[in-house]
Amino acid sequence: MSSLKEELLQTIETAPEGAIEQTLIYLKTLLQNQPSLRPGSGRSLLRHAGKWQGDDFEDCLQSVYHTRSEAQF
């Protein structure tokens, strides 16, 4: 079990009934409003592939090259 779940369960053990009830209602609300997470197919991006609009492609590309930096993890 993850430490976050363990901490939640330990806190529930000592919480008053009213707080547990409010927490449960809040959690159910969060879960209902949670969008389903599924990996995208990329299909929406492919609709726009090769369809650059405008005459600033080279300027935008150079801007990306000049402003990018190494990823920091």
One Martini backbone bead per residue (centre of mass of N, CA, C, O) as a GRO file, in nm:
protein
   73
    1MET     BB    1   0.100   0.034   0.020
    2SER     BB    2   0.081   0.351   0.012
    3SER     BB    3   0.167   0.614   0.207
    4LEU     BB    4  -0.085   0.781   0.148
    5LYS     BB    5  -0.294   0.570   0.229
    6GLU     BB    6  -0.190   0.522   0.513
    7GLU     BB    7  -0.230   0.811   0.611
    8LEU     BB    8  -0.532   0.823   0.560
    9LEU     BB    9  -0.614   0.584   0.742
   10GLN     BB   10  -0.494   0.700   1.006
   11THR     BB   11  -0.667   0.956   1.008
   12ILE     BB   12  -0.945   0.819   1.011
   13GLU     BB   13  -0.915   0.675   1.288
   14THR     BB   14  -0.915   0.984   1.443
   15ALA     BB   15  -1.165   1.084   1.319
   16PRO     BB   16  -1.449   1.224   1.307
   17GLU     BB   17  -1.746   1.140   1.168
   18GLY     BB   18  -1.802   1.414   1.023
   19ALA     BB   19  -1.532   1.427   0.868
   20ILE     BB   20  -1.566   1.162   0.714
   21GLU     BB   21  -1.825   1.237   0.565
   22GLN     BB   22  -1.714   1.487   0.416
   23THR     BB   23  -1.483   1.338   0.276
   24LEU     BB   24  -1.653   1.138   0.115
   25ILE     BB   25  -1.812   1.343  -0.047
   26TYR     BB   26  -1.568   1.480  -0.176
   27LEU     BB   27  -1.447   1.230  -0.314
   28LYS     BB   28  -1.692   1.161  -0.490
   29THR     BB   29  -1.689   1.427  -0.644
   30LEU     BB   30  -1.409   1.401  -0.766
   31LEU     BB   31  -1.467   1.128  -0.918
   32GLN     BB   32  -1.701   1.233  -1.100
   33ASN     BB   33  -1.514   1.480  -1.230
   34GLN     BB   34  -1.328   1.278  -1.354
   35PRO     BB   35  -1.154   1.227  -1.612
   36SER     BB   36  -1.083   1.016  -1.843
   37LEU     BB   37  -0.783   0.827  -1.869
   38ARG     BB   38  -0.652   0.823  -2.195
   39PRO     BB   39  -0.480   0.758  -2.449
   40GLY     BB   40  -0.390   0.906  -2.720
   41SER     BB   41  -0.386   0.873  -3.078
   42GLY     BB   42  -0.323   1.149  -3.259
   43ARG     BB   43  -0.550   1.223  -3.459
   44SER     BB   44  -0.584   1.530  -3.407
   45LEU     BB   45  -0.298   1.602  -3.511
   46LEU     BB   46  -0.313   1.480  -3.803
   47ARG     BB   47  -0.517   1.686  -3.919
   48HIS     BB   48  -0.264   1.919  -3.908
   49ALA     BB   49  -0.068   1.799  -4.085
   50GLY     BB   50   0.081   2.009  -4.313
   51LYS     BB   51  -0.093   2.299  -4.208
   52TRP     BB   52   0.056   2.559  -4.228
   53GLN     BB   53  -0.010   2.887  -4.120
   54GLY     BB   54   0.172   3.104  -4.282
   55ASP     BB   55   0.511   3.291  -4.279
   56ASP     BB   56   0.654   3.194  -3.970
   57PHE     BB   57   0.802   2.922  -3.943
   58GLU     BB   58   1.106   2.991  -3.925
   59ASP     BB   59   1.081   3.180  -3.682
   60CYS     BB   60   0.961   2.970  -3.487
   61LEU     BB   61   1.187   2.763  -3.508
   62GLN     BB   62   1.414   2.950  -3.409
   63SER     BB   63   1.286   3.013  -3.136
   64VAL     BB   64   1.303   2.729  -3.029
   65TYR     BB   65   1.611   2.692  -3.053
   66HIS     BB   66   1.684   2.951  -2.868
   67THR     BB   67   1.484   2.864  -2.599
   68ARG     BB   68   1.588   2.602  -2.540
   69SER     BB   69   1.642   2.344  -2.292
   70GLU     BB   70   1.734   2.148  -2.063
   71ALA     BB   71   1.619   1.900  -1.891
   72GLN     BB   72   1.482   1.888  -1.553
   73PHE     BB   73   1.472   1.618  -1.295
   0.00000   0.00000   0.00000
